Amino acid sequence: MKRFGLILLLSSLLLGAKAGTWELKPWQTYLIEQKAKADTSACTESIMTPRRWRKDWLKTPNFNIPVFYPVEQKSMLEQWDEQERNYRIMSGDYHKGDFMADMFCDIIETIFLK
């Protein structure tokens, strides 16, 4: 077992030393340079060249401002009902039946009055 470990250690040291001295061959550097030229030459337009502005360069949806509609104010009666409901909830006098009745009334009001 010790012999196997020694062989494994020596082979890894030998391969590591050989890999540290590895260099690119001239034909490999040439291929890398050609590939880099081909990749960068596709973008021939420079940002320094003067050019005309086109409408498609300016994204107009970013500048669209929607029409502003103010939020409808509640009537005095609706505000009073809401305050009364909040007071009943805070005092602990608001139960499941009250909640169901309020939901039913809200649904009926939405269907028939709005």
Residue pairs with C-beta under 8 A, 6 or more apart in sequence:
24 32
74 82
85 94
85 102
88 94
88 98
